[in-house]
Amino acid sequence: MTDTATIADIEAVVAIATGRVVTGTHLAAAGGDLQRAGVNSIGLINVLEALDRRFGLQIGEEEDVSFLATTDQILARVNGTRPLEVR
């Protein structure tokens, strides 16, 4: 799967997990930033669960979930690489 296709899958996961409150269009307008696109804390929990179901991302209770900040960071995690640090 290409990165473009995976980003589209991630956007679809976010849309479903947020009850379509946040769509791919919202994410694109926000530069891929989930919070700026309108994903709240409950939405992030739903996104995390949906990413686990879709991509098998299992996150431990004490694990850093800062990769949920952007679709690019989620992509890096899905691809098994360390997400870039947000500054």
Secondary structure as GFF3:
##gff-version 3
##sequence-region A 1 87
A	DSSP	alpha_helix	3	17	.	.	.	ID=ss1
A	DSSP	alpha_helix	24	29	.	.	.	ID=ss2
A	DSSP	alpha_helix	34	37	.	.	.	ID=ss3
A	DSSP	alpha_helix	41	55	.	.	.	ID=ss4
A	DSSP	three_ten_helix	66	69	.	.	.	ID=ss5
A	DSSP	alpha_helix	71	78	.	.	.	ID=ss6
###
